[in-house]
Amino acid sequence: MAQVLELKFDTANGKTMTLSVNEPKPNLTPTEITAAMQTIMTADVFHNEGHKLVAINQARIIERNISEFNLTQNS
């Protein structure tokens, strides 16, 4: 099962920006996620349309199940 951690931030222009982390560390706590998001905001490296991140909006883990089909034909 593929997992993606989505970190959502509010920006200075009133929009929401999402950072996605593939295959995050298992068993992350809300405290760890909040601390990481605060560090990202403080570092001020990510901007949306030139506007800085101003607040933590939400975080969530998305899980996907992928089932592939074997489409090769036997001749």
VOBA-1610 file (N, C-alpha, C; in pm, whole numbers, padded with zeros to 5 digits, always signed):
BEGIN
Met+00084-00117+00000Met+00000+00000+00000Met+00090+00124+00000Ala+00070+00212-00095Ala+00147+00335-00105Ala+00089+00440-00011Gln+00177+00511+00057Gln+00134+00618+00147Gln+00199+00750+00107Val+00123+00857+00125Val+00173+00992+00103Val+00129+01077+00220Leu+00223+01149+00280Leu+00192+01245+00385Leu+00173+01380+00319Glu+00054+01437+00333Glu+00026+01570+00279Glu+00033+01673+00391Leu+00116+01775+00371Leu+00129+01885+00466Leu+00069+02008+00400Lys-00036+02062+00459Lys-00107+02175+00399Lys-00080+02301+00482Phe-00045+02408+00412Phe-00013+02536+00474Phe-00101+02646+00415Asp-00132+02746+00497Asp-00196+02867+00447Asp-00084+02961+00401Thr-00110+03035+00293Thr-00010+03127+00241Thr-00055+03272+00262Ala+00040+03363+00245Ala+00012+03505+00269Ala-00092+03561+00173Asn-00115+03495+00059Asn-00215+03544-00036Asn-00350+03475-00018Gly-00368+03406+00096Gly-00497+03345+00127Gly-00523+03211+00062Lys-00424+03154-00002Lys-00441+03024-00065Lys-00381+02914+00022Thr-00399+02791-00020Thr-00342+02676+00051Thr-00237+02612-00038Met-00124+02577+00022Met-00017+02508-00050Met+00003+02372+00015Thr+00020+02268-00068Thr+00038+02132-00018Thr+00176+02081-00055Leu+00247+02029+00045Leu+00372+01956+00022Leu+00342+01809+00044Ser+00389+01724-00046Ser+00364+01580-00035Ser+00494+01506-00010Val+00490+01414+00085Val+00606+01332+00119Val+00569+01186+00094Asn+00636+01123-00002Asn+00610+00982-00032Asn+00669+00892+00075Glu+00596+00788+00108Glu+00639+00686+00204Glu+00697+00746+00332Pro+00614+00819+00408Pro+00662+00880+00532Pro+00699+00774+00637Lys+00778+00817+00734Lys+00817+00728+00844Lys+00691+00676+00912Pro+00687+00547+00944Pro+00568+00493+01011Pro+00549+00552+01151Asn+00426+00555+01195Asn+00391+00595+01332Asn+00430+00738+01368Leu+00421+00830+01273Leu+00446+00971+01305Leu+00339+01020+01402Thr+00380+01106+01495Thr+00285+01162+01591Thr+00246+01303+01546Pro+00131+01352+01592Pro+00093+01489+01561Pro+00200+01590+01606Thr+00266+01563+01717Thr+00371+01653+01767Thr+00488+01658+01669Glu+00529+01543+01616Glu+00639+01539+01520Glu+00602+01610+01390Ile+00481+01589+01345Ile+00436+01652+01220Ile+00428+01803+01238Thr+00371+01848+01349Thr+00361+01992+01375Thr+00499+02055+01382Ala+00593+01990+01450Ala+00729+02043+01461Ala+00795+02054+01323Ala+00777+01952+01240Ala+00834+01954+01105Ala+00772+02067+01022Met+00641+02083+01033Met+00573+02189+00957Met+00619+02327+01004Gln+00638+02343+01134Gln+00686+02471+01187Gln+00827+02500+01135Thr+00911+02397+01130Thr+01047+02413+01077Thr+01043+02454+00931Ile+00956+02394+00853Ile+00941+02429+00712Ile+00901+02575+00698Met+00805+02619+00780Met+00761+02760+00773Met+00874+02854+00813Thr+00946+02821+00920Thr+01053+02907+00971Thr+01168+02917+00870Ala+01198+02808+00801Ala+01306+02808+00703Ala+01275+02899+00584Asp+01148+02922+00557Asp+01104+03016+00452Asp+01164+02984+00314Val+01166+02855+00280Val+01218+02815+00149Val+01110+02791+00045Phe+00991+02758+00091Phe+00881+02730-00001Phe+00787+02850-00007His+00749+02885-00130His+00655+02994-00152His+00552+02950-00254Asn+00435+03011-00250Asn+00330+02984-00347Asn+00302+03114-00419Glu+00335+03116-00548Glu+00317+03237-00629Glu+00387+03356-00565Gly+00504+03332-00505Gly+00582+03438-00442Gly+00541+03473-00301His+00440+03405-00247His+00390+03434-00113His+00437+03328-00015Lys+00478+03372+00104Lys+00532+03279+00203Lys+00422+03202+00275Leu+00463+03094+00340Leu+00373+03014+00422Leu+00353+03086+00555Val+00228+03102+00597Val+00201+03180+00718Val+00137+03100+00831Ala+00079+02984+00801Ala+00013+02906+00906Ala+00001+02760+00864Ile-00003+02674+00966Ile-00028+02532+00944Ile-00179+02515+00924Asn-00216+02447+00818Asn-00357+02424+00789Asn-00399+02284+00836Gln-00335+02180+00781Gln-00366+02042+00821Gln-00260+01947+00768Ala-00262+01826+00820Ala-00176+01719+00769Ala-00260+01592+00763Arg-00231+01510+00664Arg-00305+01384+00652Arg-00220+01283+00576Ile-00249+01157+00601Ile-00183+01049+00527Ile-00285+00989+00432Ile-00246+00982+00306Ile-00329+00922+00202Ile-00272+00783+00175Glu-00358+00682+00176Glu-00315+00545+00145Glu-00382+00501+00017Arg-00302+00439-00071Arg-00355+00389-00198Arg-00321+00243-00213Asn-00417+00167-00258Asn-00393+00028-00296Asn-00383+00023-00447Ile-00280-00040-00495Ile-00260-00050-00640Ile-00263-00197-00678Ser-00351-00231-00771Ser-00358-00367-00823Ser-00333-00361-00973Glu-00228-00427-01016Glu-00194-00426-01158Glu-00250-00549-01226Phe-00283-00535-01352Phe-00333-00645-01432Phe-00222-00692-01526Asn-00210-00821-01541Asn-00117-00877-01637Asn-00189-00881-01772Leu-00149-00796-01862Leu-00218-00784-01990Leu-00145-00852-02105Thr-00039-00924-02075Thr+00031-00995-02182Thr-00052-01114-02226Gln-00052-01136-02354Gln-00131-01246-02409Gln-00038-01361-02444Asn-00080-01478-02411Asn-00004-01598-02450Asn-00043-01637-02591Ser+00056-01655-02677Ser+00028-01691-02817Ser+00026-01839-02836
//
